[in-house]
Amino acid sequence: MTEPRLLPGHRRSAAVAIVAVLAALVVAALGVRYAGASEPGGVDARIAGALYGVEPPWRSVALAMDSLGEPVGAAALVVPVVAGCLLLRRPRAAVFVIVGVGAAVGTATLLKHLAGRTIHGDNLSYPSGHTAFATSLALAVAMVATRRAAGTLFVFAAALVAGAVMGWAQVALGAHYPTDVLGGWCTALAVVPATAWLVDRTADQLRRSRP
């Protein structure tokens, strides 16, 4: 049986392409706006003032979310997802999850060095890698789980929820400015759909080349 494509139909492909382009523009605009900065902007200060310094038990929740963006926590999430894809005989999906999440986090890391925005001294902050990770994983899993174009709304809702929760944790703990979080969220929205298109194209070409 042929494994389903990650971007089924023109409607989903068009929707994710539009979102990816808009997200890339937001990432670029924020990167230029805050390049080399070491202080929060006006919007950052207002939002962070309302969220920073949460008390228990919410601080424990924020710390738990933050730990999921660290290497060990991230592996604990990604490995079972990839294993599940392989058990379901969906190697295309497994490759997509690995490459999509890795590309999103790698892009966020590269952009941090390009933007040079810092927080708490020399810690590079824009965009948030933790937010990029959470958003990209949720987005990839939702894209794999929904095979119909009608599931596109669910795909973006999953990405929104995951990015919002991780983003809240990062701002509440003072690890990132709110615009860093927005940049990380948009980085995932830009990179993961492009990865899905690339994986689909490569897998389709390999299938056609088989005798």
Summary of the structure (lengths in Angstrom):
residues: 211
radius of gyration: 17.6
end to end distance: 16.0
largest distance: 62.3
contacts: 723
relative contact order: 0.20
helix: 76%
strand: 2%
